């Protein structure tokens, strides 16, 4: 007589192939590192490197800031060193498989890093090049900066899907285009127009950024710390530029 096999058998479950694929994708997807001590070390190093660069340029007899105040160069230097650290962060993340920029603030961080690199290149040219050729080289680098920064903002406009951030990026592109045209006002002997208009351009973008950030906060939007670093950096530069303009206007120095 046959006896029924009552030994336990492994439980077989039917799992949908799409679910298995989704689980594998999540398991393989790299996780962004949290803010840690290594980021602080990189930030301090980048700030120190930038101030060392400023000191080297100053020893050559060039004035990067055109101000008799010691406060604003320090504030600007802190922002520039932070931009360098942010660019280093984004590039290192990209090498580990992350997108170069994903959130709106990361595009702002990338834009700040690009600005810092091209500004540094212009300052170096002031030291090592002289004559008419130097003027053309500095103009070419400046134009390359506006093009590169415009491409970053254009990429942000295409990839970021939130409408208010798209409006900010498009506005920034328009304002930077205006800034490209402002230096030509010097041909008519009206430097103060360029200075005042430049401040108007800068502060209009900063004001719009404040409105967008407040809208995000009211909607309780969740962003990683890299996003807020980029936002804070743009607000920092906006505040420094405005304060320096007010200071230099009150002290009678029409440049920064």
Backbone torsions as a table, in degrees:
resi	resn	phi	psi	omega
1	UNK	NA	130.2	-179.8
2	UNK	-73.7	135.8	176.8
3	UNK	-102.5	143.4	-178.2
4	UNK	-76.2	132.7	179.2
5	UNK	-76.4	113.0	-178.1
6	UNK	-106.9	12.0	179.5
7	UNK	-68.8	145.7	-177.2
8	UNK	-64.8	140.4	178.9
9	UNK	-114.9	149.3	178.9
10	UNK	-61.7	139.2	-179.0
11	UNK	-76.1	123.0	179.9
12	UNK	-102.6	125.5	179.7
13	UNK	-115.6	141.1	178.2
14	UNK	-92.2	114.9	-178.6
15	UNK	-112.4	131.9	-179.1
16	UNK	-65.5	135.2	-179.2
17	UNK	-57.1	-36.6	179.8
18	UNK	-64.7	-36.6	179.2
19	UNK	-66.6	-43.8	177.7
20	UNK	-60.4	-40.9	179.2
21	UNK	-64.1	-40.4	179.8
22	UNK	-65.8	-40.7	179.2
23	UNK	-63.5	-42.6	178.9
24	UNK	-64.5	-38.0	179.9
25	UNK	-64.7	-43.9	179.3
26	UNK	-64.6	-39.4	-178.7
27	UNK	-66.6	-33.9	-177.6
28	UNK	-86.6	-15.6	-176.3
29	UNK	-72.0	126.3	-179.3
30	UNK	-69.7	148.0	-179.7
31	UNK	-100.8	136.7	179.4
32	UNK	-66.9	135.9	-179.1
33	UNK	-68.7	145.4	176.1
34	UNK	-77.5	161.9	178.5
35	UNK	-64.3	123.8	-176.3
36	UNK	-140.1	-172.5	-175.8
37	UNK	-66.0	-31.0	179.3
38	UNK	-64.2	-37.6	177.1
39	UNK	-64.3	-38.2	178.3
40	UNK	-64.8	-40.3	179.3
41	UNK	-64.2	-43.0	178.6
42	UNK	-63.1	-41.4	179.8
43	UNK	-62.3	-47.9	-179.8
44	UNK	-61.3	-40.6	-180.0
45	UNK	-63.9	-44.2	-178.8
46	UNK	-66.4	-39.5	176.9
47	UNK	-63.5	-42.5	179.0
48	UNK	-64.1	-39.8	178.7
49	UNK	-63.7	-42.0	-178.7
50	UNK	-65.9	-43.4	179.9
51	UNK	-67.2	-31.2	174.6
52	UNK	-65.4	-39.5	176.3
53	UNK	-63.2	-44.5	179.0
54	UNK	-59.9	-42.1	179.7
55	UNK	-64.4	-40.1	178.5
56	UNK	-63.2	-43.0	178.4
57	UNK	-64.7	-40.2	-179.9
58	UNK	-64.3	-35.8	178.9
59	UNK	-67.6	-21.3	177.8
60	UNK	-82.6	-4.0	178.3
61	UNK	96.5	3.7	-179.9
62	UNK	-95.3	141.2	177.9
63	UNK	-107.3	112.9	-177.0
64	UNK	-74.3	-23.9	-168.8
65	UNK	-116.3	-19.7	178.7
66	UNK	62.5	38.1	-177.2
67	UNK	-138.3	142.7	176.0
68	UNK	-87.3	1.1	177.9
69	UNK	-90.0	140.8	178.1
70	UNK	-90.6	-8.8	-174.9
71	UNK	-77.1	-50.8	-173.5
72	UNK	-65.6	-39.8	174.2
73	UNK	-59.2	-36.1	177.7
74	UNK	-67.3	-44.9	179.4
75	UNK	-63.3	-43.5	178.5
76	UNK	-65.8	-38.9	179.3
77	UNK	-64.8	-38.1	176.5
78	UNK	-61.9	-42.4	178.1
79	UNK	-66.2	-41.4	-179.3
80	UNK	-66.3	-41.4	176.2
81	UNK	-63.3	-37.5	177.1
82	UNK	-66.6	-38.5	176.7
83	UNK	-62.7	-40.3	177.1
84	UNK	-63.3	-42.5	178.2
85	UNK	-64.6	-40.4	178.5
86	UNK	-63.8	-41.2	177.8
87	UNK	-64.5	-40.4	176.4
88	UNK	-60.9	-41.8	177.9
89	UNK	-60.8	-48.2	-177.3
90	UNK	-64.2	-41.6	-179.9
91	UNK	-66.4	-42.7	179.7
92	UNK	-65.2	-37.4	175.7
93	UNK	-64.6	-39.0	179.6
94	UNK	-64.4	-38.2	179.1
95	UNK	-66.9	-21.0	178.7
96	UNK	-96.5	9.8	173.4
97	UNK	103.4	-2.2	177.3
98	UNK	-83.9	156.2	172.4
99	UNK	-65.6	150.1	-178.9
100	UNK	-58.9	-39.7	176.3
101	UNK	-152.1	141.2	-178.8
102	UNK	-129.5	-48.4	-177.4
103	UNK	-90.7	157.9	-176.8
104	UNK	-54.6	-44.6	-179.2
105	UNK	-64.4	-28.1	177.4
106	UNK	-68.7	-33.4	174.0
107	UNK	-68.3	-35.9	175.1
108	UNK	-64.8	-39.0	177.8
109	UNK	-65.0	-41.7	177.2
110	UNK	-64.2	-40.9	177.8
111	UNK	-62.2	-41.5	179.1
112	UNK	-64.6	-39.5	178.2
113	UNK	-65.4	-41.2	177.1
114	UNK	-63.1	-42.7	178.2
115	UNK	-59.4	-43.9	-178.7
116	UNK	-63.5	-41.5	-178.9
117	UNK	-64.1	-45.8	-178.7
118	UNK	-70.6	-36.0	176.3
119	UNK	-63.4	-39.6	177.1
120	UNK	-63.2	-41.1	178.9
121	UNK	-61.9	-40.8	178.6
122	UNK	-63.7	-42.4	-179.9
123	UNK	-64.4	-37.8	177.6
124	UNK	-64.4	-38.1	179.2
125	UNK	-65.9	-31.3	177.2
126	UNK	-62.4	-29.1	-176.7
127	UNK	-87.2	-42.4	-169.2
128	UNK	-101.8	-4.0	178.1
129	UNK	-128.0	145.0	-179.3
130	UNK	-136.8	161.0	174.1
131	UNK	85.7	-173.7	-177.7
132	UNK	-59.4	-36.6	-179.8
133	UNK	-62.2	-36.3	179.6
134	UNK	-63.5	-39.0	179.2
135	UNK	-63.0	-42.5	179.4
136	UNK	-67.7	-38.0	178.0
137	UNK	-64.5	-42.9	179.3
138	UNK	-66.2	-37.1	177.1
139	UNK	-65.4	-40.2	179.4
140	UNK	-64.7	-41.6	178.9
141	UNK	-65.8	-41.0	179.1
142	UNK	-62.4	-43.0	178.2
143	UNK	-64.8	-38.9	177.8
144	UNK	-63.1	-36.5	177.6
145	UNK	-62.1	-48.4	-178.9
146	UNK	-62.9	-36.2	178.8
147	UNK	-67.3	-46.4	-179.6
148	UNK	-63.9	-44.2	179.1
149	UNK	-65.4	-38.6	177.6
150	UNK	-63.7	-37.1	178.1
151	UNK	-66.6	-37.8	176.8
152	UNK	-62.5	-45.8	-179.7
153	UNK	-68.6	-35.1	176.9
154	UNK	-66.2	-40.9	176.4
155	UNK	-62.6	-39.5	177.4
156	UNK	-64.6	-39.8	179.9
157	UNK	-62.0	-37.6	-177.9
158	UNK	-75.8	-40.1	-170.7
159	UNK	-89.4	-30.4	179.2
160	UNK	-82.3	127.2	-172.4
161	UNK	-95.0	-9.6	-179.3
162	UNK	-77.0	126.5	-171.4
163	UNK	-62.6	-43.7	-176.4
164	UNK	-63.8	-33.6	176.9
165	UNK	-72.5	-34.0	175.8
166	UNK	-63.6	-39.7	177.6
167	UNK	-61.6	-41.2	178.6
168	UNK	-62.2	-46.4	-177.3
169	UNK	-66.1	-41.3	178.2
170	UNK	-64.1	-42.0	177.6
171	UNK	-61.5	-41.4	179.0
172	UNK	-63.2	-39.8	177.5
173	UNK	-61.4	-44.0	179.6
174	UNK	-63.6	-43.6	-178.4
175	UNK	-66.3	-38.9	177.8
176	UNK	-66.9	-32.6	174.9
177	UNK	-63.5	-40.1	176.5
178	UNK	-62.8	-40.5	-179.7
179	UNK	-64.5	-30.2	176.5
180	UNK	-64.3	-35.5	-177.1
181	UNK	-83.0	-19.7	-174.9
182	UNK	-61.2	-42.4	-179.3
183	UNK	-57.0	-23.6	-179.4
184	UNK	-70.3	-13.7	176.8
185	UNK	-67.7	-19.0	178.9
186	UNK	-65.8	-23.9	178.3
187	UNK	-63.3	-22.0	-179.2
188	UNK	-102.9	10.1	176.3
189	UNK	70.0	32.8	-179.3
190	UNK	-127.3	63.8	-179.0
191	UNK	-60.1	-33.5	-176.4
192	UNK	-64.9	-28.0	176.5
193	UNK	-64.2	-44.3	179.4
194	UNK	-62.6	-42.0	-178.5
195	UNK	-65.8	-49.6	-178.1
196	UNK	-65.1	-41.7	-179.9
197	UNK	-66.8	-36.8	178.0
198	UNK	-62.5	-42.3	177.2
199	UNK	-64.9	-39.4	178.0
200	UNK	-61.8	-41.6	178.6
201	UNK	-62.9	-48.4	-177.1
202	UNK	-61.9	-46.5	-175.9
203	UNK	-72.6	-28.4	177.3
204	UNK	-66.4	-40.2	177.3
205	UNK	-66.8	-42.3	179.1
206	UNK	-62.3	-42.7	178.6
207	UNK	-63.1	-41.5	178.3
208	UNK	-65.8	-37.3	177.8
209	UNK	-62.9	-40.1	177.3
210	UNK	-60.7	-43.1	179.5
211	UNK	-62.3	-43.9	-179.1
212	UNK	-64.5	-42.6	179.9
213	UNK	-64.9	-41.9	177.5
214	UNK	-62.7	-37.0	176.5
215	UNK	-64.0	-40.8	177.4
216	UNK	-63.7	-42.9	-179.5
217	UNK	-65.4	-38.2	179.0
218	UNK	-66.5	-30.8	178.5
219	UNK	-90.9	2.2	179.2
220	UNK	55.9	43.9	177.4
221	UNK	-69.3	139.3	-178.8
222	UNK	-102.6	123.5	178.4
223	UNK	-132.7	153.2	175.4
224	UNK	-73.4	170.4	-174.9
225	UNK	-66.2	-26.7	179.2
226	UNK	-64.0	-34.9	177.2
227	UNK	-61.9	-47.5	-177.4
228	UNK	-69.9	-26.3	175.1
229	UNK	-65.0	-44.1	178.0
230	UNK	-64.6	-42.4	178.0
231	UNK	-62.7	-48.1	-179.5
232	UNK	-61.6	-34.9	-179.2
233	UNK	-67.9	-42.3	177.1
234	UNK	-64.1	-41.7	178.1
235	UNK	-65.8	-36.5	178.3
236	UNK	-61.7	-51.2	179.9
237	UNK	-62.9	-39.6	178.1
238	UNK	-60.5	-42.2	179.6
239	UNK	-68.3	-40.8	-179.6
240	UNK	-65.7	-44.0	-180.0
241	UNK	-62.4	-42.5	-178.7
242	UNK	-67.5	-45.1	179.9
243	UNK	-63.7	-39.1	179.8
244	UNK	-68.3	-37.3	178.7
245	UNK	-64.5	-42.3	178.2
246	UNK	-63.9	-44.2	-179.2
247	UNK	-62.8	-47.9	-177.6
248	UNK	-69.6	-28.7	175.2
249	UNK	-68.4	-40.6	179.4
250	UNK	-71.4	-29.9	-179.6
251	UNK	-91.8	-2.0	175.5
252	UNK	83.2	14.5	176.7
253	UNK	-101.7	108.2	-171.4
254	UNK	-85.3	37.4	178.3
255	UNK	-157.9	163.3	176.2
256	UNK	-145.2	NA	NA
